[in-house]
Each structure stands twice: as C-alpha cells, then as structure tokens.
Amino acid sequence: MPANYEYESQPMARSIISIAACVIIGAILLFAGIGKLSELGTIPGQTEFLDKFIPDFILTPELARFIGLVFIPWILPVSEILIGAALLIGIWPRLFALLFIPLVLGFMANNSYAIAIGREKFPECECFGIFGGLTPIQSMYIDIGMFILAVLIIIIHPGPFFSHQFWISKLLSKKKV
C-alpha cells in the first residue's frame, strides 16, 4: 500500500459518515416538516409547556399569539423542510447541522415535557404531523439520535466549515469548464 493510503482513506470514511448522517437527518426533517404543513397550521398540544418555562414578562400575549399562530404552525415546519433539503443535497452540512441543533433541542424539551406529564395526556407525539403515530418516548429516541448525528456532521465533515459534499464540487467544476 502507498504511504499516503491512510491519509486518503480517512477523508473518504469521514465523508461517508457525514453523508449518511446528512441523509438520515434530512429525510426525517423533510418527512416531519411536510407532515406538519399538511395539517394546515395546527398547533401540537405539547407546546403548552412554554407557559410554564417562559416568564410572563417575556411571553407577552403578542408573543404567545405569534408563537401559536405563525412560528409553530408555519415557520417551524418550513425551517425543517429547508434544513432537511440542504442536508440531503449536501449544501454546507456543518452550517445546517449547527442550525439544526437548537431545533432538535427544542424538540427534546417538548418531548421531555410530554413524557413528564404522562401518556394519559399526551399518548402520541405530533412530531410528524399527519404522519404521526409515535409516542413521546419513541420521538425522544429519534431526537437524541438526530442530535448525535448533527454533532458528528459538525465534527467530522471533511473540509472547511463552508464546504459542501463532493458531488456538488464535481457539478461546480463541470460548469466552469
């Protein structure tokens, strides 16, 4: 084997892991975002935990209306779709994995609340909109897995921070010729 074999194979292994993590997270986010948008602006019941953790001087009636009528039913699913599509395509995986971290932490907080309240009140997580059917515990396992995958993307994706997947580089180099 050539002397530089280990050097050349390491970025390939890192790239494969990064691609797999991007595809898994991207597919889940697209699936969840489309499922939530398909419910045409409904709000999951678990979001009532915001009242308990956000102080009243911050959670004004106007902010509560914005969260309930715009952010959760519209901005959140669109964000999931955009981040999921970017990860699937391979555009700046580190950046979009980093943007995904606060999102998944919010999902984990929501599921933690639903688990703490109990199955009687929240038997199902509405995490996937019309494609639902998971319990909050099952959803929490998925969230933890996605969090780990996002951290892996941030740490091991080869290249600089704003690099993209290798097939995008090949496409861009063909257009320059």
C-alpha positions as CSV (number, residue, x, y, z in Angstrom):
1,M,0.0,0.0,0.0
2,P,1.2,3.5,-0.7
3,A,2.5,5.6,2.1
4,N,-0.4,8.1,1.9
5,Y,-3.2,5.4,1.9
6,E,-4.3,6.1,5.5
7,Y,-4.4,9.9,4.7
8,E,-6.5,9.4,1.6
9,S,-8.9,6.8,3.2
10,Q,-9.6,8.9,6.3
11,P,-11.4,11.7,4.5
12,M,-13.4,9.1,2.5
13,A,-14.6,7.4,5.7
14,R,-15.4,10.8,7.2
15,S,-17.2,11.8,4.1
16,I,-19.3,8.6,4.1
17,I,-20.3,9.1,7.7
18,S,-21.1,12.7,7.1
19,I,-23.2,11.8,4.0
20,A,-25.1,9.1,5.9
21,A,-25.8,11.4,8.8
22,C,-27.0,14.2,6.4
23,V,-29.3,11.8,4.6
24,I,-30.8,10.4,7.8
25,I,-31.4,13.8,9.4
26,G,-32.5,15.4,6.1
27,A,-35.1,12.7,5.3
28,I,-36.5,12.8,8.8
29,L,-36.8,16.6,8.7
30,L,-38.4,16.7,5.3
31,F,-40.9,14.0,6.4
32,A,-41.7,15.8,9.6
33,G,-41.9,19.3,8.0
34,I,-44.2,18.1,5.2
35,G,-46.4,16.2,7.7
36,K,-46.8,19.3,9.9
37,L,-47.5,21.6,6.9
38,S,-50.1,19.1,5.7
39,E,-52.1,19.8,8.9
40,L,-52.6,23.4,7.7
41,G,-51.4,25.4,10.6
42,T,-52.4,23.3,13.6
43,I,-50.5,23.5,16.9
44,P,-49.4,20.4,18.8
45,G,-50.8,20.2,22.4
46,Q,-47.4,19.7,24.0
47,T,-46.5,23.3,23.3
48,E,-48.4,24.3,26.4
49,F,-45.1,23.8,28.3
50,L,-44.0,27.2,27.0
51,D,-46.3,28.9,29.6
52,K,-44.6,27.0,32.4
53,F,-40.9,27.8,31.4
54,I,-41.0,31.3,29.8
55,P,-41.6,34.1,32.3
56,D,-44.7,36.2,31.8
57,F,-42.7,39.4,31.2
58,I,-41.2,37.7,28.1
59,L,-44.2,35.7,27.0
60,T,-46.5,38.6,26.3
61,P,-49.9,38.0,24.7
62,E,-48.5,39.3,21.4
63,L,-45.5,36.9,21.5
64,A,-47.8,34.0,22.5
65,R,-50.0,34.7,19.5
66,F,-47.0,34.9,17.2
67,I,-45.7,31.6,18.5
68,G,-49.1,29.9,18.3
69,L,-50.3,31.3,15.0
70,V,-47.1,31.8,13.0
71,F,-44.0,30.3,14.5
72,I,-45.1,26.7,15.4
73,P,-47.6,26.0,12.6
74,W,-45.7,27.7,9.7
75,I,-42.1,28.8,10.4
76,L,-41.1,25.6,12.2
77,P,-42.2,23.2,9.5
78,V,-40.7,25.4,6.7
79,S,-37.4,25.5,8.7
80,E,-37.5,21.7,9.0
81,I,-38.0,21.4,5.2
82,L,-35.3,23.9,4.3
83,I,-32.7,22.4,6.7
84,G,-33.6,18.9,5.7
85,A,-33.4,19.7,2.0
86,A,-30.0,21.4,2.4
87,L,-28.6,18.4,4.3
88,L,-30.0,16.0,1.7
89,I,-28.4,18.0,-1.1
90,G,-25.2,18.4,0.8
91,I,-25.0,22.2,0.9
92,W,-22.8,23.4,3.8
93,P,-23.6,20.4,6.0
94,R,-21.7,21.8,9.0
95,L,-23.7,25.1,8.9
96,F,-27.1,23.4,8.6
97,A,-26.2,20.8,11.2
98,L,-25.3,23.7,13.5
99,L,-28.6,25.4,12.7
100,F,-30.4,22.1,13.5
101,I,-29.0,21.8,17.0
102,P,-31.3,24.4,18.6
103,L,-34.3,23.0,16.7
104,V,-33.6,19.4,18.0
105,L,-33.0,20.7,21.5
106,G,-36.5,22.4,21.3
107,F,-38.0,19.1,20.1
108,M,-36.2,17.3,23.0
109,A,-37.6,19.8,25.5
110,N,-41.1,19.4,24.1
111,N,-40.9,15.6,24.3
112,S,-39.4,15.8,27.8
113,Y,-42.4,17.8,28.9
114,A,-44.8,15.3,27.3
115,I,-43.0,12.4,28.9
116,A,-43.1,14.1,32.3
117,I,-46.8,14.9,32.1
118,G,-47.6,11.3,31.1
119,R,-49.2,9.1,28.4
120,E,-52.7,9.9,29.5
121,K,-52.5,13.5,28.4
122,F,-50.0,13.0,25.5
123,P,-50.3,9.4,24.2
124,E,-48.9,10.5,20.8
125,C,-46.2,12.9,19.7
126,E,-47.5,15.2,16.9
127,C,-43.9,15.5,15.7
128,F,-44.6,14.3,12.2
129,G,-48.0,15.9,11.6
130,I,-50.3,13.8,9.6
131,F,-47.7,11.1,9.5
132,G,-47.8,10.8,13.4
133,G,-48.1,7.7,15.5
134,L,-45.0,7.8,17.7
135,T,-45.1,8.1,21.5
136,P,-43.2,10.9,23.0
137,I,-40.6,8.4,24.2
138,Q,-40.1,7.0,20.7
139,S,-39.8,10.5,19.4
140,M,-37.2,11.4,22.1
141,Y,-35.1,8.4,20.9
142,I,-35.2,9.8,17.4
143,D,-34.3,13.3,18.6
144,I,-31.3,12.0,20.6
145,G,-30.2,10.1,17.5
146,M,-30.5,13.1,15.3
147,F,-28.7,15.3,17.9
148,I,-25.7,12.8,17.9
149,L,-25.7,12.7,14.1
150,A,-25.7,16.5,13.9
151,V,-22.8,16.7,16.2
152,L,-21.0,14.1,14.1
153,I,-21.5,16.2,11.0
154,I,-20.1,19.2,12.7
155,I,-17.1,17.4,14.0
156,I,-16.1,15.0,11.1
157,H,-17.4,16.5,7.9
158,P,-14.2,16.8,5.8
159,G,-13.1,20.2,4.6
160,P,-13.6,23.7,5.8
161,F,-16.7,24.9,7.6
162,F,-18.5,26.1,4.5
163,S,-17.5,23.1,2.4
164,H,-20.2,21.0,0.7
165,Q,-20.5,17.4,-0.3
166,F,-18.1,16.2,-3.0
167,W,-20.8,15.8,-5.7
168,I,-21.6,19.5,-5.6
169,S,-17.9,20.3,-6.1
170,K,-17.9,18.0,-9.2
171,L,-21.0,19.7,-10.5
172,L,-19.5,23.2,-10.0
173,S,-16.2,22.2,-11.6
174,K,-18.0,20.9,-14.7
175,K,-19.9,24.2,-15.1
176,K,-16.6,26.2,-15.0
177,V,-15.1,24.3,-18.0
